[in-house]
Amino acid sequence: MSTAQTPNVWVPVCCDRVMRYNVFRQSDGSAYGALLCAVCNKNITLELEQIADLNVYGDGARALSLLASPKPPNAERRKAADAVDNDKTL
């Protein structure tokens, strides 16, 4: 991973709203996270893993900074094109 940090983060959005993020612990001690859309109930499961080497995921794999909240704002998001102008990571 690069040591240079960018001030931008990725925000998971579905149905023009920020997705909710919850963490669950299983009985064997492992954990996983889930992004959930409160409008359409679409969900994305995230498994916790050690990040030793991104190359095992294929050429060009990157780690992303992700913003997640168990209680995101209940408001429509502005369009992504408005924020892309100042993003130096794209």
N, C-alpha and C positions, 0 to 999 in steps of 0.2 A: 504494500500500500504506500501511497505517496505521503510524505510528511507534511506537505502543503495542504492546509485546510481551506475549503471554499466556504463562504458565508451562506451558501444556498443549501437547502435540503429538499428532498422529494416528499410530497404530501400525498398520501393515498386518497383518491377522490372517486366516488361513484355517485351517479344520479345528482351531480352538482353539489355534493356535500362531502365533508371530510369523513372518512371511514373510522369507526370506533376500533380500538385495539384492546384486546384482553389477553392476559397471560394465564395459563392453566398449568397446574402441577399434577402429575400423575402419581399413582400409588407407589411406583418404583423409584420415585425421586426425579425423574426426567420432567422437562417442561416444554411447552410449545405455546406459540402465540397465534392469535387469529385476528385478522382484520375483518370487520363486518359492516356492511352497508345497512343503515337503519331504515332505508326506504324500500329496497328490493330484496333484502336479506341475502345478498351475494356475500360469500365469505372466502377468504384466502388464508390458508394455514401456513404458519412459519415454524420451522423446526430449528432449535438451538444447536449450533455447531461451533467447534473451534475453528478459527480462521488461520491456519498455518500457511497455506499456500493457495492462492487463487488460481494458479495455473491448472490445478486438478479439475477445475470446472470448465476448461476450454480456453482457447485463444481469445484474448480480449476481455476476459471476465473482470468485473469491477465490483468493489464494495460500495454501496450507496449509503448516504446519510438519510435516514428516514425519520420523519416526525410522526409520532403516534400518541394517542391520548385515549383513556377510557371514557372521557366525557368531552368529545369534540364540540365545537360551536354548532349550534343548530341553525345555520344560515347558509344560503347559497354562496358558492365560491365564485370569485371573478374568473374570467377565462384565462387559461394558461398563457395564451399569446401575449397578454399584457405584461407578464413577468419575464418572458424569455429575452427581452431586449438587453437586460443587464447580466445575463447568465453566461459566465465565461467557461463553464464546464461542458457546454454543448458543442 
